[in-house]
Amino acid sequence: MNSPSWRDFPAAQQPQWPDEAELGAVTRWLAAAPPLVFAAECDLLRRRMAAVARGEAVLLQGGDCAETFERVTADAIRGKLQTLLQMAVVLTHATALPVVKIGRMAGQYAKPRSSPVERRDGTELPSYRGDAVNGLEFTAGARRPDPWRMRRMYESSAMTLNLVRALTTGGFADLRQVHAWNQGFVADSLAGERYEQLADEIDRSLAFMQACGVDTGELDTAEFFVGHEGLLLDYESALTRAEPDTDRTYATSGHLLWIGERTRDLDGAHVAYFSRVHNPIAVKLGPTTTPDTVLGLIDRLDPRREPGRLTFVVRAGADRVRDVLPDLIEKVTAEGALVCWVSDPMHGNTITAPSGHKTRSFDTILDEVRGFVEVHRELGTHPGGVHVELTGDDVTECVGGGNAVLPENLHHRYETACDPRLNHTQSLDLAFLLAEMYRDRPGVLSSRPAPRR
């Protein structure tokens, strides 16, 4: 007997599509469309994530809080990719470990919301749920959920992936070029002196390899994967594909998908759906998460306890992470599950500035990452990496950082469609400071380097 479909379970955070016929037409179109990613790529990422779980690699994931159709431009995509590549070089050198790079890209078009409606000046309209569902403009027409937007989500994701694949294999990701970008950052940053030593070490390492005649051909390209929150189950299920030679099915909308804090109900549709696909998957864990819930997620999503299958992304908040995380890690370790532990220092630290802008303090973000690393050191486990919301642009959305954004300047370039992101400089600040944390106690990390990029 076949197991129940995800449709047999309550599905949280799904749009109220006004026209079922239109929804059916869109999902049929998606079901006939080519996959955005392929099973072999997902399997490769699963092996890379297994290395993270074993303490043999580090994860770096980042990108927009919410992608928008308007920002599917070559410059915007190139800027995010450049930022992540620059961060990865710093972390690779500091940890002497491969860095698994995943863009929060090519699919991050849908957002869960705390309220289904938004009220302004006495007018109530459906909340903006991301460009995959409706428009940001506060009008009845824009806020009407439109299933045809999921087709545009697919097409925009395909364009993003095409450019990412071209850039990462066509010379843009050359390690020597990425290092030159970092040298420029160190020279221009107000905090550059602090990072100068690490940048010089990387420079000497590259010069040493060249002097020794090492074949640096592998340094011209970089492995890069994409992922997003698998929120819209109509979209995800329409892009699910079965491999003809195996009994495996894959979500082909992205390499790694995650279940959000608001949709990780053990008896909900999202857990039911993701239990049936073979991709590596992640789950966001907020400050109220209990060990029983985490163990239940492992039983449903990783019953065979396979390293690389399951990642827990902790978003507890800087004031809670040191209290919440130890119990979760200890219970999972005692269970014998080898999962990846990753810090999301963004979502638990959102505040409202006097101007009314949602923002995040760079110092608070850094403190949550520091707490995450400290807990793992105390327990002798592996701080697997970070998951951050960032952009390659010089936006003014998060306050602080080396070239500090002040609260009174948030309005200058506040461009996010949803939550505030680190700008290019703040992202690199975070990478250099995280590198210092990893290097403080190198015994926690494996020291086995790998040439893979």
Secondary structure, DSSP 8 states (H G I E B T S, - for coil): -----GGGS--TT----S-HHHHHHHHHHHHHS--SS-HHHHHHHHHHHHHHHTTS-EEEEEE-SS--GGG--HHHHHHHHHHHHHHHHHHHHHHTS-EEEEEE-SS------S-SEEEETTEEEE----TTT--SSSSHHHHS--THHHHHHHHHHHHHHHHHHHHHHTTTT-HHHHHHHHHHHHHH-TTHHHHHHHHHHHHHHHHHHHHTT---GGGG----EEEEE---HHHHHHTEEE-TTSS-EEETT-SEEEE-TTS--TTSHHHHHHTT--S-EEEEE-TT--HHHHHHHHHHH-TT--TTSEEEEE---TTTHHHHHHHHHHHHHHHT---EEEE--SGGGEEE-TTS-EEEBHHHHHHHHHHHHHHHHHHT----EEEEEB-SS----SBBTTTTB-GGGTTTT---SSS--B-HHHHHHHHHHHHHHHHHSGGGS--------
